[in-house]
Amino acid sequence: MNCGATSEDSNRLCNPGTEELEGKLCATSTDQVCGEHLPEMKYTCATCGGLAPDAGHLCDPKKVIK
């Protein structure tokens, strides 16, 4: 709930919420992602710079090259 991170396993989150992830994660800035979860963000939106762990949650996904 605090940082916008998601997980299939709520035990991996420090303060899990009960709401389902709906729609896109576009416009989610790096400020909204907990530092330890930042490496899990494998895709960025080429339009707005949003971050997501998988391409399906972004409008214009591009693989993050590290």
Backbone hydrogen bonds, N-H to C=O, Kabsch-Sander energy under -0.5 kcal/mol:
donor,donor_aa,acceptor,acceptor_aa,energy
10,S,8,E,-0.6
12,R,9,D,-2.1
13,L,10,S,-1.4
22,E,20,E,-0.5
25,L,57,H,-4.0
28,T,25,L,-1.5
29,S,27,A,-0.9
32,Q,29,S,-1.3
33,V,30,T,-1.3
34,C,32,Q,-0.5
37,H,34,C,-1.7
38,L,34,C,-0.9
38,L,35,G,-0.7
40,E,37,H,-1.3
41,M,37,H,-0.6
41,M,38,L,-1.4
42,K,40,E,-1.2
43,Y,52,A,-2.4
44,T,62,K,-2.5
45,C,50,G,-2.3
46,A,44,T,-0.6
46,A,60,D,-3.2
49,G,45,C,-2.3
51,L,28,T,-1.1
52,A,43,Y,-2.0
57,H,54,D,-1.2
58,L,55,A,-1.8
62,K,44,T,-2.3
64,V,42,K,-3.1
66,K,64,V,-0.6
